[in-house]
Amino acid sequence: MSDTITQMRLSMRLDNYLREYERKNARKATLSKDLWEHAWQLADVARIHNILTPELVDDVRVVLYSL
């Protein structure tokens, strides 16, 4: 049960990062957008398969704050 709760919490953090990314509008920088897409796709696939880890979510956060 705690694993399900952990997955939900990580998923909610990921959704918050996506909203923030969309709010920033990605600044149209190609390299930054490529980094975001890569990190986001990895985390989103992991979320779909319920194997999301804090490290993947943190990778998304790091890329987001580097934009």
C-alpha positions as CSV (number, residue, x, y, z in Angstrom):
1,M,0.0,0.0,0.0
2,S,2.8,2.4,0.8
3,D,4.2,1.8,-2.6
4,T,1.0,2.9,-4.2
5,I,1.0,6.0,-2.0
6,T,4.6,6.7,-2.9
7,Q,3.8,6.4,-6.6
8,M,0.9,8.8,-6.2
9,R,3.0,11.4,-4.4
10,L,5.8,11.2,-7.0
11,S,3.2,11.5,-9.8
12,M,1.7,14.6,-8.2
13,R,5.2,16.2,-7.9
14,L,5.7,15.4,-11.6
15,D,2.4,17.0,-12.5
16,N,3.4,20.1,-10.6
17,Y,6.6,20.3,-12.6
18,L,4.8,20.0,-15.8
19,R,2.4,22.8,-14.9
20,E,5.4,25.0,-14.0
21,Y,7.1,24.1,-17.3
22,E,4.0,25.1,-19.2
23,R,3.7,28.3,-17.3
24,K,7.3,29.2,-18.1
25,N,6.5,28.4,-21.8
26,A,9.9,26.8,-22.3
27,R,11.5,30.0,-23.4
28,K,11.7,28.6,-26.9
29,A,15.2,27.4,-26.4
30,T,15.8,24.2,-28.5
31,L,18.5,22.7,-26.3
32,S,16.5,23.3,-23.1
33,K,13.4,22.0,-24.7
34,D,15.2,18.8,-25.8
35,L,16.5,18.3,-22.3
36,W,13.1,18.8,-20.9
37,E,11.5,16.4,-23.4
38,H,14.0,13.7,-22.6
39,A,13.6,14.0,-18.8
40,W,9.9,14.3,-19.0
41,Q,9.4,11.2,-21.3
42,L,11.6,9.0,-19.1
43,A,9.6,10.0,-16.0
44,D,6.2,9.8,-17.7
45,V,7.0,6.2,-19.0
46,A,8.1,5.2,-15.5
47,R,4.9,6.7,-14.1
48,I,2.8,4.7,-16.6
49,H,4.5,1.5,-15.5
50,N,4.4,2.4,-11.7
51,I,8.1,2.4,-11.4
52,L,8.6,6.1,-10.8
53,T,11.5,6.9,-8.5
54,P,12.4,10.1,-6.6
55,E,15.6,10.3,-8.7
56,L,13.6,10.5,-12.0
57,V,11.3,13.2,-10.5
58,D,14.4,15.1,-9.3
59,D,15.9,14.9,-12.8
60,V,12.8,16.6,-14.1
61,R,13.0,19.2,-11.4
62,V,16.7,19.9,-12.2
63,V,16.0,20.3,-15.9
64,L,13.0,22.6,-15.2
65,Y,15.0,24.9,-13.0
66,S,17.8,25.0,-15.5
67,L,15.5,26.5,-18.2
